[in-house]
Amino acid sequence: MKKINLTPYRNSSGFSFAEVAISSFLVMILAIVCINISILVFACSVNDKACRDAVRAAAQQPNAARAQNFAVASIKNHKTDGYFISPITLTNFNYNDFNGNPPPPGQCPLVQVTTSVDVTLPAPVIFFGATLTNKMKFSQIYTSPIIKTKIVMP
């Protein structure tokens, strides 16, 4: 006896319009989130590298004025687009060589550099109706011992 299949034949190789609409909406949302995250990661990375290079350049100088000039010059070597990621700025500079005197026990001459960068995201972040700002600020601080110090021995 032959078995009769009562289900009609369907073409199962195509997408429905609803599936295409939903998946394209989700792909656009994920693309926007990926762009925002990429810009944030790049801004943090550029600021970190600029601060590290600035403190290294400053630590190799014999006096505070020259160290600050070298730190600023080192920061200017790191370029950003200027719109989404602002130019990197030197926000704090501390050169402590104890004025040529020997340092107190347990301390060493050091230089501390703080840099910051402002980030503007292309799309604001929205979570369940709460809109977060699309402007963020990253700061980085590095401290390094001063390599070339002139200590006056008594």
Secondary structure, 3 states (H helix, E strand, C coil): CCCCCCCCCCCCCCCCHHHHHHHHHHHHHHHHHHHHHHHHHHHHHHHHHHHHHHHHHHHCCCCHHHHHHHHHHHHHCCCCCCCCECCCEEEEEEEECHHHCCCCCCCCCEEEEEEEEEEECCCCCEECCEECCCEEEEEEEEEEECCCCCCCCC
